[in-house]
């Protein structure tokens, strides 16, 4: 089975088209992909990270719970009472485990409140201590990504809060990629002194990852085009002037695009020399291998799980996927939502 999968992937990569769908036998056969369901009947596992002991930890957007997976056992670690759902895309979203978790039992969280989206440090069982506040919040376009960069700083991805003017306004935290330290202070090397803003011109950015020191982020488009952008300091990624590629001076084009119906890109991870992108609208994962430093042909994989929200490389060398079928746009099955482990 694995040989057939490798042959199919090779043929896919050789295609001239920008998008490619692997045959069903290559996508979904459990013996070929070594897939294993770790947890079922979850409620929108939005972000998956890992504790120092190798166990998984994840947020549930609408229940506002932080839960742990050890083997196939799920336990509740905390409920973030201060988080509020928005009836759309807001709630308890991004998660980053403290570098000192073994001694401080803390995580960083990105969540919605009555007035804004914010980032806080949370000692499990305690009260969130906000470090970045005032990120625009609305029913939709709340962003929510939160990751440690290879530079040792926290990076957060935000939405425009359904106000397109926020994206081009350097004084707004909406429609941006943010970069800051554990106290919420601007990271060294940010493009503007005293600002946590790293890049502008985004509509709704949810996932961010790195290949080496190069950052890549997913972005939901409006009516036509979803994107992956290579994130660089001070760059303007075009929204609302541009959606997808454009030739307007001063705007930076995406490195990958899809029609809206095929993507809805959310979580993203660098794994085995490829980007893996969870697609909620497209109900799949997009695998995009690197050819040197360039991105190759996007391949459609993991098409049998519905909406895939979170994608996370695990310490044991596997890749974990979290589904998002319980939300308003999903069609949950009897075992949804799920977290699945695969060898990619």
Buried (B, 14 or more C-beta within 10 A) or exposed (E): EEEEBEEBBEEBEEEEEEBBBBBEEBBBBEEBBBBBEBBBEBBBBBBBBBBEEEBBBBBBBBBBBBBBBBEEEBEEBBBBEBBBBBEBBBBBBBBBBBEEBEEEBBBBBBBBBEEBBBBBBBBBEEEBEBBBBEBBBBBBBBBBBBBBBEBEBBBBBBBBBBBBEBBBBEEBBBBBBBBBBBEBBBBEEBBEEEBBBBBBBBBBBBBBBBBEEEBBBBBBBBEEBBBBBBBBBEBBBBBBBBBBEEEEEEBBBBBBBBBBEBBBBBBBBBBEEBBBBBBBBBBBBBBBBBEEEEBBBBBBBBBEBBBBBBBBBBEEEBBBBBBBBBBEEBEBEEEBBBBBBBBB
